[in-house]
Amino acid sequence: MKLSYLITGVLFSLLFNFSANAQQQSNKESLLFAQAPDRVNCNPAILDQVFRVKNSSRVTLNISEQLSLTGEVTEQIAVSNDTQIINIRCSNYNNALFTLTRIREANQPERFIGRIIHPKSNDAYVLVNENGGYQFKKQTLSQMMAQ
């Protein structure tokens, strides 16, 4: 009887350990930007140019030497006279979606909000404005959910 409990315990332990290792490996494999730097500086003029592109057009955005996005403009939305949104399906990042919002309010500097995300990836790039400059900052999905 004790032997069966022991065998059951060992099998359960092995199964649990295998499952935990498989989950860790799965998380590592589903990092879309694993080879990319944690932060990438971005010139806002490049972001502004994106809004001149038409739907279904192919576009390449050379954000920096470390980050280049190639894909197709899938959607452009004018939310208001001040706010426009563009979506680009990035073919060079497993069809991740780059969503960029441009906000132009009277008597205010132009602002951008954006992110590059894929539903099967555990990481993403979020466009942040820090110290008067724009950067793409790598984040995990758990960090994004906490915000």
Backbone hydrogen bonds in HBPLUS format (Angstrom, degrees):
<---DONOR---> <-ACCEPTOR-->    atom                        ^
c    i                          cat <-CA-CA->   ^        H-A-AA   ^      H-
h    n   atom  resd res      DA  || num        DHA   H-A  angle D-A-AA Bond
n    s   type  num  typ     dist DA aas  dist angle  dist       angle   num
A0005-TYR N   A0001-MET O   3.22 MM   4  6.60 155.5  2.29 147.7 153.9     1
A0006-LEU N   A0002-LYS O   2.93 MM   4  6.14 156.3  1.99 147.3 154.3     2
A0007-ILE N   A0003-LEU O   2.86 MM   4  6.10 163.1  1.89 151.9 156.1     3
A0008-THR N   A0004-SER O   2.88 MM   4  6.00 161.1  1.92 145.0 150.8     4
A0009-GLY N   A0005-TYR O   2.84 MM   4  6.01 158.5  1.89 146.7 152.9     5
A0010-VAL N   A0006-LEU O   2.91 MM   4  6.16 158.7  1.95 151.2 156.6     6
A0011-LEU N   A0007-ILE O   2.91 MM   4  6.09 166.7  1.92 154.1 157.7     7
A0012-PHE N   A0008-THR O   2.89 MM   4  6.05 161.4  1.92 150.0 155.5     8
A0013-SER N   A0009-GLY O   2.94 MM   4  6.08 158.4  1.99 145.1 151.3     9
A0014-LEU N   A0010-VAL O   2.91 MM   4  6.16 160.7  1.95 152.6 157.5    10
A0015-LEU N   A0011-LEU O   2.88 MM   4  6.07 162.1  1.92 151.2 156.4    11
A0016-PHE N   A0012-PHE O   2.89 MM   4  6.06 161.4  1.93 151.4 156.3    12
A0017-ASN N   A0013-SER O   2.95 MM   4  6.09 163.1  1.98 148.7 153.5    13
A0018-PHE N   A0014-LEU O   2.88 MM   4  6.03 160.9  1.91 150.2 155.5    14
A0019-SER N   A0015-LEU O   2.93 MM   4  6.09 159.8  1.98 147.3 153.0    15
A0020-ALA N   A0016-PHE O   2.96 MM   4  6.20 159.6  2.01 150.8 155.9    16
A0021-ASN N   A0017-ASN O   3.02 MM   4  6.21 161.3  2.05 149.8 154.7    17
A0022-ALA N   A0018-PHE O   2.92 MM   4  6.09 156.7  1.97 148.9 155.7    18
A0023-GLN N   A0019-SER O   2.99 MM   4  6.20 152.7  2.07 145.6 152.7    19
A0024-GLN N   A0020-ALA O   3.03 MM   4  6.30 158.4  2.08 147.6 153.0    20
A0025-GLN N   A0021-ASN O   2.97 MM   4  6.17 162.5  2.00 150.2 154.9    21
A0026-SER N   A0022-ALA O   2.87 MM   4  6.03 155.6  1.93 145.0 152.1    22
A0027-ASN N   A0023-GLN O   2.95 MM   4  6.20 156.4  2.00 149.8 155.4    23
A0028-LYS N   A0024-GLN O   3.08 MM   4  6.35 155.6  2.14 147.9 154.1    24
A0029-GLU N   A0025-GLN O   2.97 MM   4  6.19 158.4  2.02 151.4 157.3    25
A0030-SER N   A0026-SER O   3.09 MM   4  6.20 133.7  2.31 142.1 153.4    26
A0122-ASN N   A0030-SER O   2.78 MM  92  5.79 154.0  1.84 142.9 150.2    27
A0036-ALA N   A0033-PHE O   3.06 MM   3  5.09 151.2  2.15 103.7 112.8    28
A0138-LYS N   A0038-ASP O   2.70 MM 100  4.91 169.3  1.71 155.1 155.9    29
A0040-VAL N   A0136-PHE O   2.87 MM  96  5.05 145.2  1.99 141.4 151.5    30
A0136-PHE N   A0040-VAL O   2.77 MM  96  5.05 158.8  1.81 147.6 151.8    31
A0042-CYS N   A0134-TYR O   2.94 MM  92  5.31 153.0  2.01 144.9 137.5    32
A0046-ILE N   A0043-ASN O   3.04 MM   3  5.67 139.0  2.21 117.0 126.1    33
A0048-ASP N   A0044-PRO O   2.92 MM   4  6.18 154.2  1.99 149.6 156.7    34
A0049-GLN N   A0045-ALA O   3.10 MM   4  6.32 148.7  2.20 141.9 149.0    35
A0050-VAL N   A0047-LEU O   3.23 MM   3  5.47 138.7  2.42 101.6 112.1    36
A0051-PHE N   A0048-ASP O   3.24 MM   3  5.90 147.4  2.36 114.2 120.8    37
A0052-ARG N   A0049-GLN O   3.05 MM   3  5.60 166.0  2.07 119.8 122.9    38
A0053-VAL N   A0050-VAL O   3.18 MM   3  5.69 166.0  2.20 115.9 120.3    39
A0057-SER N   A0054-LYS O   3.20 MM   3  5.64 150.4  2.29 133.0 133.9    40
A0056-SER N   A0073-VAL O   2.75 MM  17  5.09 154.7  1.81 150.6 150.6    41
A0073-VAL N   A0057-SER O   2.93 MM  16  5.55 162.2  1.96 159.4 163.6    42
A0059-VAL N   A0071-GLY O   2.80 MM  12  5.55 157.0  1.85 159.1 163.7    43
A0071-GLY N   A0059-VAL O   2.93 MM  12  5.55 158.9  1.97 159.3 165.3    44
A0061-LEU N   A0069-LEU O   2.68 MM   8  5.04 162.0  1.72 153.0 158.9    45
A0069-LEU N   A0061-LEU O   2.85 MM   8  5.04 161.5  1.88 142.9 147.4    46
A0063-ILE N   A0067-LEU O   3.03 MM   4  5.52 115.1  2.46 140.7 158.1    47
A0064-SER N   A0067-LEU O   3.05 MM   3  5.17 158.7  2.10 145.2 146.8    48
A0091-SER N   A0070-THR O   2.77 MM  21  5.94 121.2  2.12 136.0 154.0    49
A0072-GLU N   A0089-ARG O   3.07 MM  17  5.36 145.9  2.19 138.5 142.4    50
A0089-ARG N   A0072-GLU O   2.91 MM  17  5.36 158.4  1.95 156.4 153.2    51
A0074-THR N   A0087-ASN O   2.85 MM  13  5.60 152.4  1.93 142.1 151.0    52
A0087-ASN N   A0075-GLU O   2.87 MM  12  5.16 158.7  1.91 151.2 152.9    53
A0077-ILE N   A0085-ILE O   2.76 MM   8  5.04 164.5  1.78 150.6 155.0    54
A0085-ILE N   A0077-ILE O   2.77 MM   8  5.04 160.3  1.81 151.7 158.2    55
A0079-VAL N   A0083-THR O   2.92 MM   4  5.41 124.6  2.23 139.3 154.4    56
A0080-SER N   A0083-THR O   3.26 MM   3  5.14 162.0  2.30 139.8 139.5    57
A0104-ARG N   A0082-ASP O   2.70 MM  22  4.77 164.6  1.72 145.0 150.6    58
A0084-GLN N   A0102-ARG O   2.98 MM  18  5.31 159.2  2.02 150.2 157.0    59
A0102-ARG N   A0084-GLN O   2.82 MM  18  5.31 161.2  1.85 155.5 162.0    60
A0086-ILE N   A0100-LEU O   2.87 MM  14  5.38 154.9  1.94 153.1 161.6    61
A0100-LEU N   A0086-ILE O   2.93 MM  14  5.38 167.1  1.95 160.1 164.5    62
A0088-ILE N   A0098-PHE O   2.85 MM  10  5.04 154.0  1.92 141.3 150.1    63
A0098-PHE N   A0088-ILE O   2.81 MM  10  5.04 174.4  1.81 155.8 157.8    64
A0090-CYS N   A0096-ALA O   2.76 MM   6  5.21 164.5  1.78 167.5 166.6    65
A0093-TYR N   A0090-CYS O   3.18 MM   3  5.49 162.9  2.21 109.8 114.4    66
A0095-ASN N   A0090-CYS O   2.88 MM   5  4.70 125.4  2.19 142.9 145.1    67
A0096-ALA N   A0093-TYR O   2.96 MM   3  5.61 139.9  2.13 117.5 127.8    68
A0097-LEU N   A0117-ILE O   2.83 MM  20  5.45 162.3  1.86 161.4 155.2    69
A0117-ILE N   A0097-LEU O   3.02 MM  20  5.45 160.3  2.06 141.4 143.7    70
A0099-THR N   A0115-ARG O   2.96 MM  16  5.61 159.0  2.00 166.6 167.6    71
A0115-ARG N   A0099-THR O   3.04 MM  16  5.61 145.6  2.16 146.9 157.4    72
A0101-THR N   A0113-ILE O   2.71 MM  12  5.07 161.5  1.74 160.8 166.2    73
A0113-ILE N   A0101-THR O   2.95 MM  12  5.07 151.1  2.03 140.2 147.6    74
A0103-ILE N   A0111-ARG O   2.86 MM   8  5.13 166.6  1.87 149.8 152.5    75
A0111-ARG N   A0103-ILE O   2.96 MM   8  5.13 164.3  1.99 148.0 153.2    76
A0108-GLN N   A0105-GLU O   3.16 MM   3  5.42 143.2  2.30 138.6 131.7    77
A0127-LEU N   A0114-GLY O   2.84 MM  13  4.97 175.1  1.84 134.6 136.2    78
A0116-ILE N   A0125-TYR O   2.77 MM   9  5.07 155.8  1.83 146.8 153.2    79
A0125-TYR N   A0116-ILE O   3.07 MM   9  5.07 157.7  2.12 140.3 146.9    80
A0121-SER N   A0118-HIS O   3.07 MM   3  5.33 166.1  2.09 120.0 121.2    81
A0141-LEU N   A0122-ASN O   3.01 MM  19  5.37 148.0  2.11 129.0 129.0    82
A0124-ALA N   A0139-GLN O   2.79 MM  15  5.42 142.9  1.92 158.4 167.4    83
A0139-GLN N   A0124-ALA O   2.82 MM  15  5.42 161.8  1.86 156.0 159.6    84
A0126-VAL N   A0137-LYS O   2.89 MM  11  5.22 161.3  1.93 137.6 142.8    85
A0137-LYS N   A0126-VAL O   2.80 MM  11  5.22 170.9  1.81 145.5 147.3    86
A0128-VAL N   A0135-GLN O   2.77 MM   7  5.42 168.5  1.78 165.2 168.3    87
A0135-GLN N   A0128-VAL O   2.90 MM   7  5.42 151.8  1.98 154.7 162.5    88
A0130-GLU N   A0133-GLY O   2.88 MM   3  5.50 143.8  2.01 172.6 163.2    89
A0133-GLY N   A0130-GLU O   3.05 MM   3  5.50 163.4  2.08 116.3 121.7    90
A0143-GLN N   A0140-THR O   3.11 MM   3  5.22 122.3  2.45  97.7 111.6    91
A0144-MET N   A0140-THR O   3.08 MM   4  6.45 154.3  2.15 149.1 156.4    92
A0145-MET N   A0141-LEU O   2.87 MM   4  6.10 154.3  1.94 151.0 157.8    93
A0146-ALA N   A0142-SER O   3.17 MM   4  6.28 143.6  2.30 137.4 146.0    94
A0147-GLN N   A0144-MET O   3.21 MM   3  5.34 138.8  2.39  97.9 108.9    95
